[in-house]
Amino acid sequence: MKVCIPGALLSYTASSTVEAAGATVAALLGALEMQFPGIRFRMIDEQDAIRRHIRIFVNGSQVPDIAHPLDARDEIVIVQALSGG
């Protein structure tokens, strides 16, 4: 499935869109980790929760956790909030 990557994570993927598969968001993130080592830790914390500055959208709807099921036709958009002063 198509995964849109935020600019802050392009150092891992070198592309704003990548392909990955998984039956759940967790499995999809695992597949991304296999392709782009280190990327999962930037999105998921030590308790397997989505980091507070990351939002994951499936077909335009925000998912609350990584257990969310996926379909091969889904479009995934990962958004990273910016902060600073």
C-alpha atoms as a printed R data frame, in Angstrom:
   type eleno elety resid chain resno      x      y      z
1  ATOM     1    CA   MET     A     1  0.000  0.000  0.000
2  ATOM     2    CA   LYS     A     2  1.036  3.603 -0.485
3  ATOM     3    CA   VAL     A     3  2.554  5.314  2.572
4  ATOM     4    CA   CYS     A     4  3.141  9.081  2.588
5  ATOM     5    CA   ILE     A     5  6.167 10.025  4.677
6  ATOM     6    CA   PRO     A     6  6.571 13.440  6.387
7  ATOM     7    CA   GLY     A     7  9.552 15.625  5.560
8  ATOM     8    CA   ALA     A     8 11.153 15.072  8.955
9  ATOM     9    CA   LEU     A     9 11.520 11.350  8.187
10 ATOM    10    CA   LEU     A    10 12.877 11.676  4.651
11 ATOM    11    CA   SER     A    11 16.390 11.073  5.943
12 ATOM    12    CA   TYR     A    12 15.263  7.439  6.357
13 ATOM    13    CA   THR     A    13 13.345  6.930  3.112
14 ATOM    14    CA   ALA     A    14 14.711  9.584  0.689
15 ATOM    15    CA   SER     A    15 11.207  9.611 -0.813
16 ATOM    16    CA   SER     A    16  7.937 11.172  0.304
17 ATOM    17    CA   THR     A    17  6.012  8.085 -0.820
18 ATOM    18    CA   VAL     A    18  6.935  4.466 -0.255
19 ATOM    19    CA   GLU     A    19  5.256  1.091 -0.612
20 ATOM    20    CA   ALA     A    20  4.781 -1.298  2.303
21 ATOM    21    CA   ALA     A    21  2.295 -3.956  3.383
22 ATOM    22    CA   GLY     A    22  0.749 -5.165  6.615
23 ATOM    23    CA   ALA     A    23 -2.546 -6.404  8.038
24 ATOM    24    CA   THR     A    24 -2.376 -3.771 10.813
25 ATOM    25    CA   VAL     A    25 -0.640 -0.454 11.354
26 ATOM    26    CA   ALA     A    26  1.817 -2.321 13.620
27 ATOM    27    CA   ALA     A    27  2.671 -4.779 10.837
28 ATOM    28    CA   LEU     A    28  2.990 -1.952  8.319
29 ATOM    29    CA   LEU     A    29  5.403 -0.116 10.620
30 ATOM    30    CA   GLY     A    30  7.361 -3.342 11.015
31 ATOM    31    CA   ALA     A    31  7.628 -3.595  7.233
32 ATOM    32    CA   LEU     A    32  8.804  0.016  7.051
33 ATOM    33    CA   GLU     A    33 11.407 -0.746  9.728
34 ATOM    34    CA   MET     A    34 12.723 -3.639  7.621
35 ATOM    35    CA   GLN     A    35 13.116 -1.328  4.614
36 ATOM    36    CA   PHE     A    36 14.273  1.753  6.528
37 ATOM    37    CA   PRO     A    37 15.998  0.778  9.801
38 ATOM    38    CA   GLY     A    38 15.314  3.187 12.665
39 ATOM    39    CA   ILE     A    39 12.166  4.786 11.254
40 ATOM    40    CA   ARG     A    40  9.725  2.956 13.572
41 ATOM    41    CA   PHE     A    41 11.337  4.330 16.732
42 ATOM    42    CA   ARG     A    42 10.756  7.870 15.458
43 ATOM    43    CA   MET     A    43  6.996  7.155 15.305
44 ATOM    44    CA   ILE     A    44  6.350  4.601 18.079
45 ATOM    45    CA   ASP     A    45  7.488  4.791 21.712
46 ATOM    46    CA   GLU     A    46  8.746  2.065 24.040
47 ATOM    47    CA   GLN     A    47  5.161  1.152 25.059
48 ATOM    48    CA   ASP     A    48  4.156  0.565 21.415
49 ATOM    49    CA   ALA     A    49  2.070  3.749 21.392
50 ATOM    50    CA   ILE     A    50  2.076  6.338 18.626
51 ATOM    51    CA   ARG     A    51  4.323  9.187 19.747
52 ATOM    52    CA   ARG     A    52  2.402 12.308 20.740
53 ATOM    53    CA   HIS     A    53  3.844 14.383 17.886
54 ATOM    54    CA   ILE     A    54  2.909 11.783 15.231
55 ATOM    55    CA   ARG     A    55 -0.483 11.256 13.608
56 ATOM    56    CA   ILE     A    56 -1.261  8.305 11.359
57 ATOM    57    CA   PHE     A    57 -4.169  8.558  8.937
58 ATOM    58    CA   VAL     A    58 -5.740  5.685  7.013
59 ATOM    59    CA   ASN     A    59 -7.845  6.837  4.074
60 ATOM    60    CA   GLY     A    60 -8.144 10.275  5.665
61 ATOM    61    CA   SER     A    61 -9.180  9.124  9.161
62 ATOM    62    CA   GLN     A    62 -6.806  9.321 12.114
63 ATOM    63    CA   VAL     A    63 -6.125  5.974 13.793
64 ATOM    64    CA   PRO     A    64 -5.891  5.844 17.589
65 ATOM    65    CA   ASP     A    65 -3.358  3.010 17.895
66 ATOM    66    CA   ILE     A    66 -1.179  0.587 15.967
67 ATOM    67    CA   ALA     A    67 -3.668 -2.290 16.263
68 ATOM    68    CA   HIS     A    68 -5.850 -0.660 13.591
69 ATOM    69    CA   PRO     A    69 -6.529 -3.135 10.739
70 ATOM    70    CA   LEU     A    70 -5.468 -2.335  7.188
71 ATOM    71    CA   ASP     A    71 -6.561 -3.359  3.719
72 ATOM    72    CA   ALA     A    72 -4.169 -3.617  0.770
73 ATOM    73    CA   ARG     A    73 -6.023 -0.742 -0.955
74 ATOM    74    CA   ASP     A    74 -5.602  1.689  1.970
75 ATOM    75    CA   GLU     A    75 -3.596  4.881  1.715
76 ATOM    76    CA   ILE     A    76 -1.533  5.721  4.792
77 ATOM    77    CA   VAL     A    77 -0.418  9.252  5.612
78 ATOM    78    CA   ILE     A    78  2.023  9.861  8.448
79 ATOM    79    CA   VAL     A    79  2.076 13.405  9.782
80 ATOM    80    CA   GLN     A    80  4.647 14.806 12.177
81 ATOM    81    CA   ALA     A    81  3.846 17.940 14.177
82 ATOM    82    CA   LEU     A    82  6.429 20.682 14.227
83 ATOM    83    CA   SER     A    83  7.352 22.474 17.398
84 ATOM    84    CA   GLY     A    84  9.698 25.161 18.442
85 ATOM    85    CA   GLY     A    85  9.782 28.730 19.481
